[in-house]
Amino acid sequence: MLPPKLGVTKLVRSFWAGARDIHDGLAAWRLWYLIGSAEMRRRYARSKLGPLWVMVSSGILIATLGFMWSVLWRQPLAEMLPYVGIGLITWQLISGVLSDATTAFPTNSHYFLNQYLAASSIIFSLIYRNGIIFLMNILFPMLIVLCVGEPLTAYSLLAIPGFVLLAVTCFWSAFVTAILCARFRDVSQIVISILQVAMYITPVVWKPEQLPGASRLLFYLNPFSVGVTVFRDPLLGRTVPLEMWALAIVLAFVGLLLSLPFIGRYRRRLIYWL
């Protein structure tokens, strides 16, 4: 067992090592931009529409689910369609980032074998790739909001800090997930299984106010609910409770700070696990 002083010193060193890795990754933005762009071209190679297929398939899914849930919950279609649309696209961003994180380092192992590379560069590349797909997909729901939803106001601008909080949370969550999955390959199956279940307990196609009183605690305890709510609800003119904003801030920045020692300690060991 390490003496208390030595243990604290090692923790601080790991913290700064993690922060330095993220700094180096940000500085190498050209590299992760090229990695992310190359992956998008590879996925849609020899396709006539390319990434536009993502927009088409998402539009069909939103229209279908919005109509079905409007009928099932007996809600106005003009209200349910934008709610489901923005919620679904936001969920696709979260699940896409975490799903890609499960294979991020093994898939890009050749970059680590040939040169020094900040581990965060790979995470930034998958955030960039999924972010571009998100921006393409969000166009259709935003058109729905402008046509049939509540008019956008100054309150809608709160979606911007909401998205920033969501992006920070996705970043450190993906980084930690990618390291764990590189070390323990079975963790990737656990993450995929959790994502499959989490969509149904996250207010993507249902509203929190439809829950019974005692069950609403699960809404606040679900971290996925926090990310979806702080981005979607301002755009729809729905009031976001202050405790939800507090949870989003804690989840984003406190989570990032707590993850830095873990990242700093194990980033150097990645090369042995790939």
C-alpha positions, 0 to 999 in steps of 0.5 A, a space after each residue: 500500500 502506497 504512503 498517503 503522500 506518495 499516493 496523492 502525488 501519483 494521483 496528481 501526476 495522473 491528473 496532469 498527464 490526462 489533461 496534457 493528453 487532451 491538450 495534445 489531442 486538441 492541438 493535433 486537430 488536423 489529424 483527428 479531422 482527417 481521421 474522422 473525414 476518412 472514416 466517413 468516406 470509407 463508410 459511404 464509399 461507392 454510394 450515390 447519396 453518401 451521408 445523405 442516406 443518414 438524413 433520409 433514413 432518419 427522416 423516415 424513422 422520425 415521421 413513422 415514430 412521431 405518427 405512431 406515438 402520437 396515436 398511441 399516447 393520443 397527443 397532437 401530431 404537431 406536438 409529438 413529431 418535433 419532440 420525438 424528432 429532436 429526442 431521437 436525433 440526440 439519442 443517436 448522437 449519444 449512442 453513436 459516440 459510445 458505440 464507436 468508442 467500444 472499438 475506437 482504439 483497436 480499430 485505429 491501432 495502426 496509428 499508435 504503432 507507427 508514431 506517437 499519438 495522443 490517445 484523445 485524438 482518436 476520441 476527438 475524431 469520433 466526436 467530430 464524425 458523429 457531430 457532423 452526422 448529428 448536424 445533418 440529421 437535426 435539419 429535418 427535426 428543426 424544419 418540423 419545429 419551425 413549421 408546426 412547433 413552438 416558435 423559437 425565442 431567446 429561451 431557445 438559445 439555452 439549447 447551445 449551452 445544453 449541447 456543450 454540456 452534452 458534448 463534454 459528457 460524451 467526450 469523457 464518457 467515450 474516452 473512459 469507455 474506449 480505454 476499458 474496452 481496449 483492456 477488457 474486450 467483453 466490456 464492449 458487449 456490455 456497453 451495447 446491451 446497456 444502450 439497447 435498454 437505455 433508449 426505452 428508459 430515456 424520454 426519447 419517445 415518451 414524456 417525463 410528465 407521463 410517469 407516475 409521481 414516484 417513478 419520476 425519480 428515475 428520470 433524474 437518475 438516468 444520465 441519458 435523460 439529462 443530456 437529451 433534456 437540456 438540449 431538446 427542451 429549450 428548442 421546444 419551449 419546454 421549461 428545464 428544471 434548475 436541478 436538471 441543469 445542475 445535474 448536467 453541469 456536474 455530469 459534464 465537468 465534474 465527470 471530466 475532472 474525475 476521469 482525468 486521473 484514469 485517462 492519464 494513468 492508462 493512456 500509456 498502456 494502450 499500446 500493450 492492449 492493442 
